[in-house]
Every structure is written in C-alpha cells, then in structure tokens.
Amino acid sequence: MKRLQRGLGDLMQGFQMDLISEHRLSSMAPVEKVRFIIDEVMSGKILVLEKGLSPEEEASLIEMTMTLIEPDGFSGIEMESYPSEVDTSFIGKLLKKNALKTRLTVIGPADQLKTLRKDRDMISALVSASK
C-alpha cells in the first residue's frame, strides 16, 4: 500500500496535459485562441489541440510568445503539428478549395516539452516534469 501511495505522490508532481476539442477553439476569435494558449502554457500545461492553428494564428502565437520570454522566467513554447494537407483533387482545384486542412497540434513550455521525432502520422515528444 505504501508503494502505491508513493507512486501516486510521484504522479502528482508531474505535468498537466489538456486535450482541447476543435469545438472549443472554433468558438474563439484568433486573438482569443492565441491568448488562451499562451496563458495555459505559461502556467506549465501541455496542450493537445484536436485541430491545429491556421498559419496566421501560428505566426501570431510565435510573435506574442517571443515578447514574453524572460531569462529566468518563461522560456517560450515548443509546438509541433502534423503536416497540413491541401485538397489537390481536380474538383477541389476547380472549386478553389485549396484551404489548408490542419491537424493535431502539441504545444507546451519549451523547457518541458522536447520533440524527438515528427513525421506525417506521428509526433514523438519527451515531456519533463521538472523545469
């Protein structure tokens, strides 16, 4: 029993990972999404977004994050997404449906989340509980 309690205590010192649905993010304005993500990551959370951000939202997130980095404080973010896909079918081109289809995105504090490998169908990351 003591071993189980000690194991649970070790888990409590870990990290928090939030899985964010496409529905929740789609109800937010782009600036609101970026602010939400930064606030959550600055509090030490790892976020997994069901639907990734648009290129403009990613650029805004990176830009805003860069202004908040402090040497002994916030270290920035680590962000990885599956590669975007574009509808290149004949019908898609005919109807000009070249909109990017964004996919799952993982975002976390740069000092806790390190991407080990990324390919078309998998993101492998190392998450550290200590800062």
DSSP file (Angstrom, degrees, kcal/mol; ACC not computed):
  #  RESIDUE AA STRUCTURE BP1 BP2  ACC     N-H-->O    O-->H-N    N-H-->O    O-->H-N    TCO  KAPPA ALPHA  PHI   PSI    X-CA   Y-CA   Z-CA
    1    1 A M     >        0   0    0      0, 0.0     4,-2.3     0, 0.0     5,-0.2   0.000 360.0 360.0 360.0 -41.5    0.0    0.0    0.0
    2    2 A K  H  >  +     0   0    0      1,-0.2     4,-2.6     2,-0.2     5,-0.2   0.882 360.0  54.5 -63.2 -36.4    2.8    2.4    0.8
    3    3 A R  H  > S+     0   0    0      2,-0.2     4,-2.3     1,-0.2    -1,-0.2   0.912 108.7  48.4 -62.7 -42.0    4.4    1.7   -2.6
    4    4 A L  H  > S+     0   0    0      2,-0.2     4,-2.3     1,-0.2    -2,-0.2   0.915 111.9  48.9 -63.8 -44.2    1.1    2.6   -4.3
    5    5 A Q  H  X S+     0   0    0     -4,-2.3     4,-2.3     1,-0.2    -2,-0.2   0.906 111.1  49.7 -63.2 -41.7    0.8    5.8   -2.3
    6    6 A R  H  X S+     0   0    0     -4,-2.6     4,-1.9     1,-0.2    -1,-0.2   0.902 110.3  51.5 -63.8 -40.4    4.4    6.8   -3.1
    7    7 A G  H  X S+     0   0    0     -4,-2.3     4,-1.6     2,-0.2    -2,-0.2   0.894 110.2  48.2 -63.2 -41.0    3.7    6.1   -6.8
    8    8 A L  H  X S+     0   0    0     -4,-2.3     4,-1.8     1,-0.2    -1,-0.2   0.871 108.7  54.7 -66.9 -36.8    0.6    8.3   -6.7
    9    9 A G  H  X S+     0   0    0     -4,-2.3     4,-0.6     1,-0.2    -2,-0.2   0.887 105.7  52.4 -62.4 -38.8    2.6   11.0   -5.0
   10   10 A D  H >< S+     0   0    0     -4,-1.9     3,-0.9     1,-0.2    -1,-0.2   0.885 107.4  52.5 -63.8 -38.5    5.1   10.9   -7.8
   11   11 A L  H >< S+     0   0    0     -4,-1.6     3,-1.9     1,-0.2    -1,-0.2   0.865 101.1  60.6 -65.2 -35.7    2.3   11.4  -10.4
   12   12 A M  H 3< S+     0   0    0     -4,-1.8    -1,-0.2     1,-0.3    -2,-0.2   0.700 100.3  56.1 -66.5 -18.1    1.1   14.4   -8.5
   13   13 A Q  T << S+     0   0    0     -3,-0.9    -1,-0.3    -4,-0.6    -2,-0.2   0.292  94.9  91.2 -94.0   9.7    4.4   16.1   -9.2
   14   14 A G  S <  S-     0   0    0     -3,-1.9     2,-0.3     1,-0.2    -2,-0.1   0.468  82.5 -80.0 -80.1-139.8    4.1   15.5  -12.9
   15   15 A F        -     0   0    0     -4,-0.1     2,-0.5   112,-0.1    -1,-0.2  -0.854  31.8-116.8-128.7 161.9    2.7   17.8  -15.5
   16   16 A Q        -     0   0    0     28,-0.5    30,-2.9    -2,-0.3     2,-0.5  -0.885  23.4-167.2-104.5 132.5   -0.8   18.6  -16.7
   17   17 A M  E     -a   46   0A   0     -2,-0.5     2,-0.5    28,-0.2    30,-0.2  -0.979   3.8-163.9-119.6 123.4   -1.9   17.8  -20.3
   18   18 A D  E     -a   47   0A   0     28,-2.8    30,-2.7    -2,-0.5     2,-0.7  -0.919  10.0-149.9-109.9 130.6   -5.1   19.3  -21.6
   19   19 A L  E     -a   48   0A   0     -2,-0.5     2,-0.5    28,-0.2    30,-0.2  -0.888  18.1-157.5 -98.0 115.1   -6.8   17.9  -24.7
   20   20 A I  E     -a   49   0A   0     28,-3.0    30,-2.9    -2,-0.7    31,-0.3  -0.836   9.5-133.9-103.7 123.3   -8.6   20.8  -26.4
   21   21 A S     >  -     0   0    0     -2,-0.5     4,-1.7    28,-0.2     5,-0.2  -0.318  16.6-122.3 -73.6 154.5  -11.5   20.0  -28.8
   22   22 A E  H  > S+     0   0    0      1,-0.2     4,-2.5     2,-0.2     5,-0.2   0.875 113.0  59.5 -58.8 -38.6  -12.0   21.6  -32.2
   23   23 A H  H  > S+     0   0    0      1,-0.2     4,-0.9     2,-0.2    -1,-0.2   0.909 103.7  49.0 -59.8 -44.7  -15.4   22.8  -31.0
   24   24 A R  H >4 S+     0   0    0      1,-0.2     3,-0.6     2,-0.2    -1,-0.2   0.928 115.3  43.0 -63.8 -45.0  -13.9   24.8  -28.0
   25   25 A L  H >< S+     0   0    0     -4,-1.7     3,-1.9     1,-0.2    -1,-0.2   0.856 106.3  61.4 -70.9 -33.7  -11.3   26.5  -30.2
   26   26 A S  H 3< S+     0   0    0     -4,-2.5    -1,-0.2     1,-0.3    -2,-0.2   0.722  97.5  59.9 -67.3 -18.8  -13.7   27.2  -33.1
   27   27 A S  T << S+     0   0    0     -4,-0.9     2,-0.3    -3,-0.6    -1,-0.3   0.491  95.7  82.2 -84.7  -2.0  -15.8   29.3  -30.8
   28   28 A M  S <  S-     0   0    0     -3,-1.9    -3,-0.0    -4,-0.1     0, 0.0  -0.765  81.4-119.3-104.9 147.7  -12.8   31.7  -30.1
   29   29 A A     >  -     0   0    0     -2,-0.3     4,-2.4     1,-0.1     5,-0.2  -0.447  38.5-104.3 -72.0 156.8  -11.6   34.6  -32.2
   30   30 A P  H  > S+     0   0    0      0, 0.0     4,-2.2     0, 0.0     5,-0.2   0.888 122.5  47.3 -52.8 -44.6   -7.9   34.2  -33.4
   31   31 A V  H  > S+     0   0    0      1,-0.2     4,-2.3     2,-0.2     5,-0.2   0.889 111.4  51.8 -65.7 -38.0   -6.5   36.6  -30.8
   32   32 A E  H  > S+     0   0    0      2,-0.2     4,-2.5     1,-0.2    -1,-0.2   0.885 108.5  51.4 -65.0 -39.5   -8.5   34.9  -28.1
   33   33 A K  H  X S+     0   0    0     -4,-2.4     4,-2.7     2,-0.2    -2,-0.2   0.942 110.9  47.7 -60.4 -48.8   -7.1   31.5  -29.1
   34   34 A V  H  X S+     0   0    0     -4,-2.2     4,-2.5     1,-0.2    -2,-0.2   0.917 113.3  47.2 -61.4 -45.0   -3.5   32.8  -29.0
   35   35 A R  H  X S+     0   0    0     -4,-2.3     4,-2.6     2,-0.2    -1,-0.2   0.910 111.8  51.1 -64.2 -42.2   -4.0   34.4  -25.6
   36   36 A F  H  X S+     0   0    0     -4,-2.5     4,-2.3     2,-0.2    -2,-0.2   0.931 111.8  47.2 -59.1 -47.7   -5.7   31.2  -24.2
   37   37 A I  H  X S+     0   0    0     -4,-2.7     4,-2.6     1,-0.2     5,-0.2   0.930 113.3  47.6 -62.4 -47.0   -2.8   29.0  -25.5
   38   38 A I  H  X S+     0   0    0     -4,-2.5     4,-2.7     1,-0.2    -1,-0.2   0.920 111.7  50.1 -62.6 -43.8   -0.1   31.4  -24.0
   39   39 A D  H  X S+     0   0    0     -4,-2.6     4,-1.1    -5,-0.2    -1,-0.2   0.917 113.5  45.9 -60.6 -43.3   -1.9   31.6  -20.7
   40   40 A E  H  <>S+     0   0    0     -4,-2.3     5,-1.9    -5,-0.2     3,-0.3   0.920 115.0  45.7 -67.1 -43.9   -2.2   27.8  -20.4
   41   41 A V  H ><5S+     0   0    0     -4,-2.6     3,-1.9     1,-0.2    -2,-0.2   0.880 108.3  56.5 -68.4 -37.8    1.4   27.1  -21.5
   42   42 A M  H 3<5S+     0   0    0     -4,-2.7    -1,-0.2     1,-0.3    -2,-0.2   0.783 102.1  57.4 -64.5 -25.0    2.8   29.8  -19.1
   43   43 A S  T 3<5S-     0   0    0     -4,-1.1    -1,-0.3    -3,-0.3    -2,-0.2   0.428 127.9-101.8 -84.7   2.9    1.0   28.0  -16.3
   44   44 A G  T < 5S+     0   0    0     -3,-1.9   -28,-0.5     1,-0.3    -3,-0.2   0.529  74.0 141.5  96.3   7.7    3.0   24.9  -17.2
   45   45 A K      < -     0   0    0     -5,-1.9     2,-0.5   -30,-0.1    -1,-0.3  -0.514  46.5-137.8 -85.3 150.9    0.4   22.9  -19.1
   46   46 A I  E     -a   17   0A   0    -30,-2.9   -28,-2.8    -2,-0.2     2,-0.4  -0.927  24.3-155.0-100.4 129.3    0.9   20.8  -22.2
   47   47 A L  E     -aB  18 107A   0     60,-3.7    60,-2.9    -2,-0.5     2,-0.5  -0.882  13.7-165.7-110.2 138.8   -1.9   21.4  -24.7
   48   48 A V  E     -aB  19 106A   0    -30,-2.7   -28,-3.0    -2,-0.4     2,-0.5  -0.969  14.7-156.2-119.4 112.1   -3.0   18.9  -27.4
   49   49 A L  E     -aB  20 105A   0     56,-3.2    56,-1.9    -2,-0.5   -28,-0.2  -0.779  11.2-150.0 -92.8 125.6   -5.3   20.7  -29.9
   50   50 A E  S    S+     0   0    0    -30,-2.9     2,-0.5    -2,-0.5    54,-0.2   0.902  92.7  31.2 -59.2 -41.5   -7.6   18.4  -31.9
   51   51 A K  S    S-     0   0    0    -31,-0.3    -1,-0.2    53,-0.1    53,-0.2  -0.979  93.0-127.8-119.1 129.8   -7.5   20.8  -34.8
   52   52 A G        -     0   0    0     -2,-0.5     2,-0.2    51,-0.4    50,-0.2   0.034  29.2 -92.0 -66.3 179.1   -4.3   22.8  -35.4
   53   53 A L        -     0   0    0      1,-0.1    -1,-0.1    50,-0.1    50,-0.1  -0.524  38.5-104.2 -89.8 158.7   -4.0   26.5  -35.8
   54   54 A S     >  -     0   0    0     -2,-0.2     4,-2.7     1,-0.1     5,-0.2  -0.396  38.1-105.3 -72.5 160.8   -4.1   28.4  -39.1
   55   55 A P  H  > S+     0   0    0      0, 0.0     4,-2.3     0, 0.0     5,-0.2   0.879 123.9  51.5 -55.9 -37.6   -0.7   29.7  -40.4
   56   56 A E  H  > S+     0   0    0      2,-0.2     4,-2.2     1,-0.2     5,-0.1   0.901 110.1  48.1 -66.3 -40.8   -1.7   33.2  -39.4
   57   57 A E  H  > S+     0   0    0      2,-0.2     4,-2.5     1,-0.2    -1,-0.2   0.898 111.2  50.8 -66.8 -40.4   -2.6   32.0  -35.8
   58   58 A E  H  X S+     0   0    0     -4,-2.7     4,-2.5     2,-0.2     5,-0.2   0.925 110.9  48.7 -61.4 -44.3    0.7   30.1  -35.5
   59   59 A A  H  X S+     0   0    0     -4,-2.3     4,-2.5    -5,-0.2    -2,-0.2   0.909 112.3  48.2 -62.8 -41.9    2.6   33.2  -36.6
   60   60 A S  H  X S+     0   0    0     -4,-2.2     4,-2.7     2,-0.2     5,-0.2   0.895 111.0  51.3 -64.4 -41.0    0.7   35.4  -34.1
   61   61 A L  H  X S+     0   0    0     -4,-2.5     4,-2.4     2,-0.2    -2,-0.2   0.927 112.7  45.1 -61.8 -46.4    1.3   32.8  -31.3
   62   62 A I  H  X S+     0   0    0     -4,-2.5     4,-2.3     2,-0.2    -2,-0.2   0.924 113.9  49.7 -64.1 -44.6    5.1   32.7  -32.0
   63   63 A E  H  X S+     0   0    0     -4,-2.5     4,-1.0     1,-0.2    -2,-0.2   0.929 114.1  44.0 -61.0 -47.0    5.3   36.5  -32.3
   64   64 A M  H  X S+     0   0    0     -4,-2.7     4,-0.6     1,-0.2     3,-0.4   0.888 112.1  53.6 -67.0 -38.5    3.4   37.1  -29.0
   65   65 A T  H >X S+     0   0    0     -4,-2.4     3,-1.4    -5,-0.2     4,-0.7   0.901 102.2  58.3 -62.4 -41.4    5.4   34.3  -27.3
   66   66 A M  H 3< S+     0   0    0     -4,-2.3     3,-0.5     1,-0.3    -1,-0.2   0.823 102.7  54.1 -60.0 -31.7    8.7   35.9  -28.3
   67   67 A T  H 3< S+     0   0    0     -4,-1.0    -1,-0.3    -3,-0.4    -2,-0.2   0.679 108.3  50.4 -75.9 -15.8    7.7   39.1  -26.5
   68   68 A L  H << S+     0   0    0     -3,-1.4     6,-0.3    -4,-0.6    -1,-0.2   0.513  78.9 117.3-100.6  -6.8    7.1   37.2  -23.2
   69   69 A I     <  -     0   0    0     -4,-0.7     6,-0.2    -3,-0.5     3,-0.1  -0.425  40.4-176.0 -68.0 132.9   10.3   35.3  -22.9
   70   70 A E    >   -     0   0    0      4,-2.3     3,-1.3    -2,-0.2    -2,-0.0  -0.984  32.2-123.6-129.7 141.5   12.4   36.1  -19.8
   71   71 A P  T 3  S+     0   0    0      0, 0.0    -1,-0.1     0, 0.0    -2,-0.0   0.876 111.7  22.5 -53.0 -45.6   15.9   34.7  -19.0
   72   72 A D  T 3  S+     0   0    0     -3,-0.1     3,-0.1     2,-0.0     2,-0.0   0.187 131.4  40.3-108.1  16.6   14.9   33.3  -15.6
   73   73 A G  S <  S+     0   0    0     -3,-1.3     2,-0.2     1,-0.3    -4,-0.1   0.104 107.3  15.8-126.8-121.1   11.2   33.1  -16.2
   74   74 A F        -     0   0    0     -6,-0.3    -4,-2.3     1,-0.1    -1,-0.3  -0.452  54.0-166.1 -67.4 125.1    9.1   32.0  -19.2
   75   75 A S        -     0   0    0      1,-0.4     2,-0.2    -2,-0.2    -1,-0.1   0.412  40.4-110.6 -96.1   1.7   11.3   30.1  -21.7
   76   76 A G        -     0   0    0     -8,-0.1    34,-2.1   -11,-0.1    -1,-0.4  -0.597  41.3 -63.2 102.2-166.5    8.9   30.1  -24.6
   77   77 A I  E     -C  109   0A   0     32,-0.3     2,-0.4    -2,-0.2    30,-0.0  -0.855  22.6-146.0-123.9 157.2    6.9   27.4  -26.3
   78   78 A E  E     -C  108   0A   0     30,-2.9    30,-2.1    -2,-0.3     2,-0.4  -0.989  27.8-178.9-114.9 130.8    7.6   24.2  -28.2
   79   79 A M  E     +C  107   0A   0     -2,-0.4     2,-0.4    28,-0.2    28,-0.2  -0.994  10.2 173.7-138.7 130.0    5.0   23.5  -30.9
   80   80 A E  E     +C  106   0A   0     26,-2.3    26,-3.0    -2,-0.4     2,-0.3  -1.000   4.1 179.0-135.7 137.7    4.6   20.6  -33.3
   81   81 A S  E     -C  105   0A   0     -2,-0.4    24,-0.2    24,-0.2    23,-0.1  -0.935  36.7-101.9-130.2 154.7    1.8   19.9  -35.7
   82   82 A Y        -     0   0    0     22,-1.8    21,-0.4    -2,-0.3    38,-0.1  -0.477  60.3 -84.9 -65.7 150.2    1.2   17.2  -38.2
   83   83 A P        -     0   0    0      0, 0.0    -1,-0.1     0, 0.0     2,-0.1  -0.306  50.3-111.9 -57.8 140.3    1.9   18.5  -41.7
   84   84 A S        -     0   0    0     -3,-0.1     2,-0.4    18,-0.1    18,-0.2  -0.377  27.3-142.1 -71.4 152.7   -1.0   20.3  -43.2
   85   85 A E  E     -D  101   0B   0     16,-1.5    16,-2.8    -2,-0.1     2,-0.4  -0.936   6.9-153.9-118.3 142.6   -2.8   18.8  -46.1
   86   86 A V  E     -D  100   0B   0     -2,-0.4     2,-1.1    14,-0.2    14,-0.1  -0.930  26.7-115.2-114.9 139.2   -4.2   20.7  -49.1
   87   87 A D        +     0   0    0     12,-0.7    10,-0.1    10,-0.4    12,-0.0  -0.613  41.7 168.2 -72.8 103.0   -7.1   19.4  -51.2
   88   88 A T        +     0   0    0     -2,-1.1    -1,-0.2     4,-0.1    10,-0.1   0.209  29.0 126.2-103.9  14.4   -5.3   18.9  -54.5
   89   89 A S  S  > S-     0   0    0      1,-0.1     4,-2.7     4,-0.0     5,-0.2  -0.278  74.2-111.8 -68.2 160.1   -8.1   16.9  -56.2
   90   90 A F  H  > S+     0   0    0      1,-0.2     4,-2.7     2,-0.2     5,-0.2   0.921 120.3  47.3 -58.2 -45.6   -9.4   18.1  -59.6
   91   91 A I  H  > S+     0   0    0      2,-0.2     4,-2.5     1,-0.2    -1,-0.2   0.906 111.2  52.0 -63.7 -41.7  -12.8   19.0  -58.0
   92   92 A G  H  4>S+     0   0    0      2,-0.2     5,-3.7     1,-0.2    -2,-0.2   0.910 112.6  44.6 -60.7 -43.4  -11.0   20.8  -55.2
   93   93 A K  H ><5S+     0   0    0     -4,-2.7     3,-1.0     3,-0.2    -2,-0.2   0.905 112.4  52.4 -66.9 -41.3   -8.9   22.8  -57.6
   94   94 A L  H 3<5S+     0   0    0     -4,-2.7    -2,-0.2     1,-0.3    -1,-0.2   0.894 116.0  39.4 -61.4 -41.1  -11.9   23.6  -59.8
   95   95 A L  T 3<5S-     0   0    0     -4,-2.5    -1,-0.3    -5,-0.2    -2,-0.2   0.341 113.0-119.8 -91.7   7.1  -13.9   24.9  -56.8
   96   96 A K  T < 5 +     0   0    0     -3,-1.0     2,-1.1     1,-0.2    -3,-0.2   0.861  58.3 154.6  56.4  39.9  -10.8   26.6  -55.4
   97   97 A K      < +     0   0    0     -5,-3.7   -10,-0.4    -6,-0.2    -1,-0.2  -0.436  14.9 135.4 -92.4  59.3  -10.9   24.5  -52.2
   98   98 A N        +     0   0    0     -2,-1.1    -1,-0.2   -12,-0.1     3,-0.1   0.108  26.8 141.7 -93.0  22.3   -7.2   24.9  -51.5
   99   99 A A        -     0   0    0      1,-0.1   -12,-0.7    -3,-0.1     2,-0.2  -0.374  58.9-107.6 -64.8 140.7   -7.8   25.6  -47.9
  100  100 A L  E     -D   86   0B   0    -14,-0.1     2,-0.8     1,-0.1   -14,-0.2  -0.459  21.3-143.8 -68.8 138.6   -5.3   24.0  -45.5
  101  101 A K  E     -D   85   0B   0    -16,-2.8   -16,-1.5    -2,-0.2     2,-0.1  -0.885  22.7-155.7-103.1 101.1   -6.6   21.1  -43.5
  102  102 A T        -     0   0    0     -2,-0.8     2,-0.2   -18,-0.2     3,-0.1  -0.439   9.3-162.3 -80.4 154.4   -4.9   21.5  -40.2
  103  103 A R        -     0   0    0    -21,-0.4   -51,-0.4     1,-0.2   -50,-0.1  -0.623  38.8 -37.7-126.6-177.6   -4.3   18.5  -37.9
  104  104 A L        -     0   0    0     -2,-0.2   -22,-1.8   -53,-0.2     2,-0.4  -0.028  55.2-162.9 -46.8 139.5   -3.5   17.8  -34.3
  105  105 A T  E     -BC  49  81A   0    -56,-1.9   -56,-3.2   -24,-0.2     2,-0.5  -0.989   9.9-154.4-130.9 138.5   -1.0   20.2  -32.6
  106  106 A V  E     +BC  48  80A   0    -26,-3.0   -26,-2.3    -2,-0.4     2,-0.4  -0.959  18.5 176.8-113.0 128.4    1.0   19.7  -29.4
  107  107 A I  E     +BC  47  79A   0    -60,-2.9   -60,-3.7    -2,-0.5   -28,-0.2  -0.996  11.3 140.2-134.1 135.4    2.1   22.9  -27.6
  108  108 A G  E     - C   0  78A   0    -30,-2.1   -30,-2.9    -2,-0.4   -62,-0.2  -0.966  55.9 -57.9-160.3 174.9    3.9   23.2  -24.3
  109  109 A P  E >>  - C   0  77A   0      0, 0.0     4,-2.1     0, 0.0     3,-1.9  -0.379  45.9-130.3 -61.3 136.3    6.6   25.1  -22.3
  110  110 A A  T 34 S+     0   0    0    -34,-2.1   -33,-0.1     1,-0.3   -34,-0.0   0.781 106.6  56.0 -61.6 -27.7    9.9   24.9  -24.2
  111  111 A D  T 34 S+     0   0    0    -35,-0.3    -1,-0.3     1,-0.2     3,-0.1   0.497 117.5  33.6 -85.2  -1.0   11.7   23.8  -21.0
  112  112 A Q  T <4 S+     0   0    0     -3,-1.9    16,-3.1     1,-0.2     2,-0.5   0.611 110.5  60.2-121.2 -23.0    9.4   20.9  -20.5
  113  113 A L  E  <  +E  127   0C   0     -4,-2.1     2,-0.4    14,-0.2    14,-0.2  -0.942  55.0 175.5-118.8 121.6    8.5   19.6  -24.0
  114  114 A K  E     -E  126   0C   0     12,-2.5    12,-3.1    -2,-0.5     2,-0.5  -0.990  26.6-133.5-126.6 126.2   11.1   18.4  -26.5
  115  115 A T  E     +E  125   0C   0     -2,-0.4    10,-0.3    10,-0.2     3,-0.1  -0.662  23.1 177.8 -78.8 125.7   10.2   16.9  -29.9
  116  116 A L  E     -     0   0C   0      8,-3.0     2,-0.3    -2,-0.5     9,-0.2   0.825  66.9  -5.6 -93.3 -40.6   12.1   13.7  -30.5
  117  117 A R  E     -E  124   0C   0      7,-2.0     7,-3.5     2,-0.0     2,-0.4  -0.986  57.2-174.1-157.2 144.0   10.7   12.8  -33.9
  118  118 A K  E     +E  123   0C   0     -2,-0.3     2,-0.2     5,-0.2     5,-0.2  -0.989  14.9 153.6-142.6 132.1    7.9   14.0  -36.2
  119  119 A D        -     0   0    0      3,-2.5     3,-0.4    -2,-0.4    -2,-0.0  -0.755  60.7 -70.2-139.6-167.4    6.6   12.5  -39.4
  120  120 A R  S    S+     0   0    0     -2,-0.2     3,-0.1     1,-0.2   -38,-0.0   0.795 127.9  20.3 -59.8 -32.2    3.4   12.5  -41.4
  121  121 A D  S    S+     0   0    0      1,-0.2     2,-0.3   -39,-0.1    -1,-0.2   0.371 119.9  47.0-123.2   3.4    1.5   10.4  -38.9
  122  122 A M        -     0   0    0     -3,-0.4    -3,-2.5     2,-0.0     2,-0.5  -0.991  48.1-162.6-152.8 139.7    3.2   10.6  -35.6
  123  123 A I  E     -E  118   0C   0     -2,-0.3     2,-0.5    -5,-0.2    -5,-0.2  -0.992  14.6-165.3-117.4 123.1    4.8   13.2  -33.2
  124  124 A S  E     +E  117   0C   0     -7,-3.5    -8,-3.0    -2,-0.5    -7,-2.0  -0.947  16.9 172.3-110.9 122.0    7.1   11.7  -30.6
  125  125 A A  E     -E  115   0C   0     -2,-0.5     2,-0.5   -10,-0.3   -10,-0.2  -0.936  30.4-136.8-132.7 152.2    7.9   14.0  -27.7
  126  126 A L  E     -E  114   0C   0    -12,-3.1   -12,-2.5    -2,-0.3     2,-0.5  -0.935  20.9-161.4-105.4 126.0    9.7   13.9  -24.4
  127  127 A V  E     -E  113   0C   0     -2,-0.5     2,-0.4   -14,-0.2   -14,-0.2  -0.945   2.0-158.0-113.2 125.2    7.9   15.6  -21.5
  128  128 A S        -     0   0    0    -16,-3.1    -2,-0.0    -2,-0.5   -17,-0.0  -0.856  10.8-155.1-103.4 133.8    9.9   16.6  -18.4
  129  129 A A  S    S+     0   0    0     -2,-0.4     2,-0.3  -114,-0.1    -1,-0.1   0.755  77.6  68.9 -78.0 -24.1    8.0   17.2  -15.2
  130  130 A S              0   0    0      1,-0.1    -2,-0.1   -18,-0.1  -115,-0.0  -0.711 360.0 360.0 -99.1 148.6   10.8   19.4  -13.8
  131  131 A K              0   0    0     -2,-0.3    -1,-0.1   -19,-0.0    -2,-0.0   0.424 360.0 360.0 -93.0 360.0   11.6   22.9  -15.1
